[in-house]
Amino acid sequence: MSVSPSRKITQILGAELEKLVTLPSIWLTLIGIFILNLVLATAFTSIGLQGAAGTQSILNIGLASMGYLQAGFIILGIVATCSEYAGGQIRTTLTTIPWRGLQLSTKHLALAIITIPVAFIIVASGVLYTFFMMRDTAVGFKTDTMIMIKTLVGATGYLTLTTLLSAAIGALLRRTTPALVVLLGYYFIVSPLSRDFLPSIKNYSPDMAGYYMYMPPSSDEINVLTPMQGTSILMLWTLIFITVAIVVYRKRDA
């Protein structure tokens, strides 16, 4: 009996969601990210209360952990796509779902469905903790509610797109360790160093473009991007890597 395309997609998406939510490493990664965020929020808030509260806004302090949080979501994306290769489960997946392009596409969609609410909760928890601890001392909380919401949405979008980009790299490399070395090496070593040597193109890298999704540029920055421009650039990077991953995935053996 033939199955309609929409029903086929729904069934594959359900299967990919079930695989992700039943994978222990996914939950361990998410729990680790949440704990890390609370620890960092506590540390940055404490520093702000000791001396910098008068010069920084609550949003800036609450989002100070983003540079470290991205590492957790990079790991999340890599684990989501590389875990099936570690134990050979990918063969079972492709036997059950022979449409490789559709399978990998729905895996990214399932990952996005899981990542979006989790990323929002984690980011919001850090900002809210900072607000409750510094509401009587920090400046800048006259910020409009819509600005805070846009900032939280931007940060959530950045972490989600970073996760999907990482998942695509993981699908290309198929091994957790090489993927971690490549991505963490880029985000924490190559990209920061390249900003000094290639200042004219630094804003078009995935991490710097994503930075402007949630952190409004200061007036003294040159060639800054708007949040929409940053979103468009990071989304383009993500779609390129996902497309390449799907093409390679369809052509090679599992």
Buried (B, 14 or more C-beta within 10 A) or exposed (E): EEEEEEEBBEEBBEBBBEBBEEBEBBEEBBEEBBEBBBEBBBEBBEBBBEEEBEEBBBBBBBBBBBBBBBBBBBBBBBBBBBBBBEEEEBEEBBEEBEBBEBBBBBBBBBBBBBBBEBBBEBBBBBBBBBBEBBEEEBEBBEEEEEEBEBBBBBBBBBBBBBBBBBBBBBBBBBEBEBBBEBBBEBBBEEBBEBBEEEEEEBBBBBBBBBBBBBBBBEEEEEEBBEBEBBBBBBBEBBBEBBEBBBEBBEEEEB
